[in-house]
């Protein structure tokens, strides 16, 4: 089984992969769910953690069908 390299920031890596699959940018996700692009970037870089509501919105925003 091939090894998958991660940065150690599983949440950030997952968000990046989800955005890439959807062809979205971080700022687009922020606009869609009502968070600033700075907040999205901080969450993706592991600087801060989202609150439950923001996490749910991020999940819906990256996986919801358009």
C-alpha positions in Angstrom: 0.0 0.0 0.0 1.5 3.4 -1.0 2.2 5.8 1.8 0.4 9.1 1.7 2.5 12.1 2.9 0.7 14.6 5.0 1.8 17.7 6.8 0.6 16.5 10.1 -2.4 18.8 9.8 -5.1 16.4 8.8 -7.9 18.9 8.8 -6.0 21.4 6.6 -4.9 18.6 4.3 -8.5 17.3 4.0 -9.9 20.8 3.3 -7.2 21.3 0.6 -8.0 18.0 -1.1 -11.7 18.8 -0.9 -11.3 22.2 -2.5 -9.1 20.8 -5.2 -11.6 18.1 -6.0 -14.3 20.8 -6.3 -12.1 23.2 -8.2 -12.6 25.8 -5.5 -10.3 28.3 -3.9 -10.2 28.9 -0.1 -11.7 32.4 -0.5 -14.6 31.0 -2.4 -15.3 28.6 0.5 -15.1 31.5 2.9 -17.6 33.6 0.9 -19.9 30.6 0.6 -20.0 29.9 4.3 -19.5 33.4 5.7 -15.9 33.3 7.0 -13.1 35.5 5.9 -10.4 34.1 3.7 -8.0 34.8 6.5 -10.0 32.6 8.8 -10.1 29.8 6.2 -6.3 30.1 5.7 -5.6 30.0 9.4 -7.7 26.8 9.8 -6.0 25.2 6.8 -2.6 26.0 8.1 -3.3 24.7 11.6 -3.0 28.2 13.2 -6.6 28.0 14.5 -9.3 25.5 14.8 -12.9 26.1 13.6 -15.8 26.1 16.0 -18.3 23.3 15.4 -20.7 25.5 13.4 -17.9 26.7 11.1 -16.6 23.1 10.7 -20.0 21.9 9.7 -20.4 24.8 7.2 -16.9 24.0 5.8 -17.8 20.3 5.4 -21.1 21.2 3.7 -19.4 23.8 1.5 -16.7 21.5 0.2 -18.8 18.3 -0.2 -22.3 19.6 -1.1 -23.2 19.1 -4.7 -23.5 22.3 -6.7 
